């Protein structure tokens, strides 16, 4: 009888946190139509969007790899070949752009390409490319003492030291998710990794420890140069960076019960919304949806407790938000292009990444 009761309670718990049948059906339909649109948008060479930034194509491949739908196989194979062809002699996976401020965003693109290729199972087919990419990323970590120590920026060849939490999260994410690639490194080569303790300290330096933003995360700690029409919050925590900080904390192996991690949950409870990226409005909305899904999945959270004690089934709520915002052609797009999300390939890839986690 006791075993029967335990099984019943387990079944109730699973049912409690599962999508409702109606939402699940709609989410699967949204996923399928999104991938139909994405396949049609792929260029003959396997790329999507701006060919100068293969990370855009990597996000699409990553979503396809996570979904594992047979109808995406041909498109995924073409995308894999395209990303591998973007590998540079220094190990990075990017396209050099001379005389452009920020260059080819080598670190940003390499992190996304490495992660996507690994998710697509390219470790066996292109081990040398993935190993070189890991070495490239490790070489971009800032080692000098000061504001940027332990962090990562956009480009290895930048003339000045620069880091931010977004680039640091992508580097931490890529290095943690692809650790098994090091098993394929030749025995006469030293295994490659980043300085995880320095990375952890950098991540923690971005967390606000008092005031209204306590528990939330900053993008970086450099006060931006003011512009007349600039309405961005100055050194304020905001939604997407807070979820990025949470995921980075977990990758740096902080316990889910660590007080600093728990303070993130409290920040989230105070600022929960899917109508906008808290503190940023519609800026980076689809990245917000993606990083929210990845961080809460990694944290093993099924329900969020809001400041007033309300419990939120975040997967159900996020699925409905994504379904509501999907375009009739199957894509997603943001009217606000500050973070390039007016490009439907980028927004659609973020949305599909989130949906694959919701439906997993």
N, C-alpha and C positions, 0 to 999 in steps of 0.2 A: 504493500500500500504506500509506504514511504517513497519508494522508487517511482511509483506511478504519479504521486503528487509532485515530486521534483521534475519529472518530465513535463507535467502539465504547466508548472510554473515557468519552465524554460520555454515552452511553446508560446505562452502568453507574452513573455519578454521579447521573443523574436517578433511576434506579431505586432507588439506595441511599437517597435522601431522600424518596421518594414514600411515601404511606401504603400499607400492605399492602392487597391487594384486599379482604380481609375487613373491616378497619377502615374503609376508604373507604366501603364499602357501608353499614356501620352508621352512620357519621358522616352520610352523606347522608340516611339514614332518620331519624336524630335531628333533623337540620336541618328536614326536611319536617314531621315531627310537631310540632316546636317552633313552626314558623310556623302550622300549623293551629290549635294552641292559642292563639297570639297573636292571630290574626285573630278567633277566637271571643270573646276577652277584650276586644276593642275596643268602646268606647262608641259610640252612634249619632252623636255629634258629632265622632268621629274621635280622641278622646283615649283614653289608657289610665291606669289607676290614679288617683292623687290629682291632681285638676284644678288644685290650687293650684301645682303644680310641673310645668310643661310639659316640663321636661327629661326626665322619666320617659317621656313619649310620644316625645320626640326620640330616645331610645336605641332604642326599638322601630322607629321609622322608619329610623334609621341602619342597623340590621341588615337591614331589608327592602331598602334601597337597595343595600347591599353584595351581597346575595344575587341581586338582579335576577331573581326568579322571577315569571313572568306571573301566577300565582294571587294574588300579593300586591298587584297593581297598584291595585285598588279601595281596599283598606285604606290603602295608601300615599298615595293622592290625598286621602283624607279626613283623614289625619294631617297632611299638608302644609297643608291649608286651616285646620285647627285651630291649628297652630303660628303661621301667619301672622296669625291673628286675635288671638293673644296679644301681638302687637307693641305696645309702649307709645310714647307721644309722645317719650320721651327716647331712643328707638332700641333699648332693651333688649327682649328677648322673654321676658317673665315675667308673673306675676300679683302685683300689689301686695298685701301682707298687712300692714295697719297694726297697730302695737302688738305685732308678733311679733318676738322677738329674732332678728336676722338678716334680718328683713323677708321679702321674697319670693325671697331667694337670687338676686338679679338677675343677677350675673355668672355663677354656676354654670349657671343655666337658659339664659341667652342664649348662652353658649358651646356648649352641647349642641344647642340649637335651630338656631343658625347652621350648625354642622357637619353636622347631619342634613339640613337643607334643601339645603345645597350638594351633599351626597352624592346627594340625590334629584333633582338636576338643576333645582332651583328658581331658579337664577341668572337664567335667561332670563325666567321668569314673574314673579319677585318681586325684581328687582334692587334696588329702593329699600329693601326690607325688609332684605336682606342687607347692603347698604352701611351702613344706619343701625345695624345690629347690630355691625358691625366698629368703627364710631366709638364706640359705647357701650362695647365691651370695652376699646378703647384708652384711654378716659377713666377706666377703673377701675384702671389700673396705678398703684402707689404711686411717687411721685416724690421724696418727702422723704428726706433722708439718714438712715441708721440701719438697724435690724434688718430692716425690711420693704421697703427700696428695691428697686424693680424687680419686686416680686412682685404677686400678685393675691389678693383675698379673696372672700368670698361675695357681698357686697352693696355697691354704690356708696355708699349712704346711711348706712352704718354710722357710729355716733357716735365710734368709735375706730379707729385704724389696726390692721388685722389682715390677715395673709397666711398662706398655707400652700402646700406643694408641690402638693397635689392640685388646688386651684383654679388655681394658676399653670400647671400642666400643661394643664388644659382650655383656658385662655386662649391659651397658646402653640400648642396643637394647632389650635384654631379659626382663629387668625390665619394660621398657616402653610398649613393645608389650603385656605383660602379666598382666598389672595392674588390669584388671577385675577379675583376679583370687582371689584377696584379698576380693572380695565380698563374697567369700565362706569360708573365715576364720571364725572359731567359735567365737561367740560373747565374750567369755571369754579370747580370745587371742588378743594381740595388733597387729594391722595391720603392715605389714613389708614394708619398702621401703629403698632406699639408700639416702645418703645425696646428693641431686641433685645440690645444690649450689657448694659443694666441687667438685663434678664430673665436673660441668661446668668450674670451674676455672682450673682444671687439663687439660681438653680438650683445653681450650684457651691457656694454657701455651705451648702447642705443636705447635701452629701456628706461622709461621715466619712473622714478622711485617715489614721487610725491605729487600732491596736487590733483587736479581734475583728471590729468592724463596718467595717473599712477598705473603702472602695469602695461601701458601702451608703448609702442616703439616709434622712434624717429627714422626718417630716411637716411639722414646723416647729421653730423654735428657742426657742419660749416654753415654759418648764417649766409643765406643766398643774397646776392646783390639785388637790391630793391629796384623794381621797375615801376613806372608810373601806373601802369594798368595791371600790376601783379596783385592778385587777390589770394595767392596761396598762403596757407598758414606758415608762419615763420617758426621753425623748430618746434613744431607741434606733432604729437603722435597722431596717427590716423589708421584707418581700418586695415588696408591691405598690408601695410608695413608691420602692423601688430601681428597679423597671421603669419607673415614672413618670419618675424622674430620668434614666434612660437615654434614653427617648423625648424628653424635654425637651432633653437635650444634643444629640441629633441634629437636632431642629428648630432649635436655636440654632447649627447648622452646625459643631459640633465634629466632627473627623475620627473615623472608626471606629477609627483607630489611635492616637488621642490617649491618653496615659498615664492620664488620668482616666477615659476611657471603658473602657479595658482593665481598670482596677481594678474597674469594675462587673462585668465578666465574671468576674473572680476571686471577687468576693463571691457572685455567682450560683452559681458552681461549688461553693462551700463550703456553700451553704444551699439547694441544689436540692431541691424536693419539690413534689408536687401533692396531697399529703394535707392540706395546710393552707396558709394564707397565712403564710410564715415570720415568726415573731415576733409573730403576731397570732392564731394558732389558726384557728378558722373565721370570725373576724371579717373581713368583706370578701372572702370566698373567691372569689365570682364576678367581682368587679371585678379581683381578682388574676389570674384566668384571662384576662380580657379584655385587661388592660394588658400582661400577659406576652406574649400573642400579638401585640399591636400593636408592642411594643418590639422583640421579636426579629425580626419581619418587617421593620421599618424598618431594623434593623441588618444585614439580609441574612444572618442566622445560620440555618443549617440544622441544625447539630449543636452541642450544648454540650459543653464539656470540663469534667468534674467535678474536684474537688480530687484525687481518686485516679487521675485519668487516664482514667476511663470516659467514653465518648462516648454522649450521649443524643440521640436523634432526638425533639426536643421536640414536634413536631407529632403524631407517632404517640402519644406518651405523653399529651399533652393531650387528644387526641381520645378516647382510651380513658377518661380521667378524666371527661370530660363525658358520654360515653355511659353510664358506670356510674352517674352521679348523676342522670340524667334520670328524672323521675316517669313513672308509667304513662300519665298524661293528656297527656304531651308537654312539660310545663313543667319548670322547675328552680326550686328554692326552698332557702333557707338557714334552718336552725333558729335561727341567731344573727342577731338583728335590729339589731345595733348600727349598721350602715350601711344600714338599711332593706331588707336582702336577704331578709327574711321575706316581702316583697312578691314574688310569683312573676313579675310583669311585669318588675321590675327584674332579678332574677336570670336570667330567661329571655332578656331582651335582651342581657345581658352574655354569656351562654353562646352565643347565636346569633352575636353579633359575633365571638367567638373562632372558632367553627366556620366562618364565612365565610372567614376568613383561612387556616385550616387547609386548607380545600378549594379555595382559589383556585389 
